[in-house]
Amino acid sequence: MHKYLLVGLGGALGSVARYWVGSTIGSRVGVRFPYGTLVVNLTACLVIGFTLTVFSKRVEIDPAWRYFATIGFIGAYSTFSTFEWEALETLRSGAVLLAALYVGGSVALGLAATWAGAALGDVL
């Protein structure tokens, strides 16, 4: 139960941070291009890369922080960072073709699923 509370607390903070960063960027530079979302996704990638690397190298860090920080906060802030981390780890393992399939498939199938969801929403 302790893990779920840590994920929930981190998730609540990550959601608020995502909204704040996205809306702050949008209000300053406009929303014609999704700069807010781009900034959120890129900062999440930076933070997850740093956090997971530090957590794996520093054994003295309580594992509970992984639930709070990476699964909760960063997960709610942006799932794009998880996607990028998994792609990087696949590349690091030497499976270049598998990484390309994952990235290409995620983008293409994600766009198709989004289109299908929007089309379904238009029908209703």
N, C-alpha and C positions, 0 to 999 in steps of 0.2 A: 504494500500500500504506500510505503514511503516513496518508492520510485514514481508512482503515479502523481503524487503530490508535487514532487520536484518537476516532473514534466509539465504538469498543469500550471504551476507558478511560472516556470520559464516560458511556457507558451503564452500565457497572459501578457507577460512583459514583452515578448517578441512581437506579438500582434500589435500592441500599442506602439512599439518602436517602428514597426513597418508602416503603420498609418502616419505617424509623425514625420518620419523621414520622407515618405512618398508625397505627402501633402505639402510639406515644407518646400521640397524641391519643385513640385508642380506650381506652387504659388509664386515662386521666384522666377522660374524660366518658362512657365506655360505648360500646357498639356497637349500641344499639337503632336509632339513626339513624347512617348512615355519615359521621360528622363527619370522620374521618381522611381519607377519600377526598375529601370536599368541600374540606378544607383543602389537600390536595395539589393538586387541580385548580385552585383559585383562586390559590394561590401560584405554580403553574406558569404560569398566564396572566399574572400580574404580571411574572414573570421573563422570559418570552418576549417580551412587549411591550417591556419595558425593553431587553433584550439586542439584539433585532433592530433596534430604533430606534437604539440607540447604535452598533451595528456598521455601520449604513447611513450614519450621519452622521460617523463617525470613520474616515477612510480609513487612518489610521496603524495601526489594529489589524490584526494578521496574520489573513488570511482563515482560517487553520487553526483559529483559536479558534471559528469558526462550527461547524465539524465537531464539535469537542469539546463546546462549550457547548450549542448549540441542537439539533443532531441527536442527539448522544450523551447528554449529561446530561439536558436538559429532555425529550428524546424518551423516555428511559427513565423519567424521573420521572413524566411524564404526557403521553399523546398528546392529551388534551383541550385542552391549550394550543395545539397545532398547529391543531386544529379551529377554535378560537376566533380564532386569528390569521388563518387563511384566510377565515373569515366576515367579520372586520373589514376585511381588504384588499378583499374583494368589495364590501362596503358603501362603502368609501372610493372605489372606482372608479365608484360611482354605480349599480351594478347591484343595487338594493334587492330586486327580485323574485327575482333569481338567488340572492342571499344568503339570503332567506327560504326558498327552495326547498332550498338546501343545508342550512340548519339544521333545518328541519322534516323534510326527507327523511332526514337523518342520524339524528335522534332516533327517528323512526317506524320507519325500516328497520332501524336498529341494534337497537331493542327487538324487532322482529319476528325478526331474525336470532338474537338471544340466546334468544328463546323457542323458535325452531326448533332451535337447538343443544341447549337443555335438554331439549326433547321427544325429540330423537334420542338423547341420553344416557340418558333414561329407558327407551327401547326396548331398549337394549343390556344 
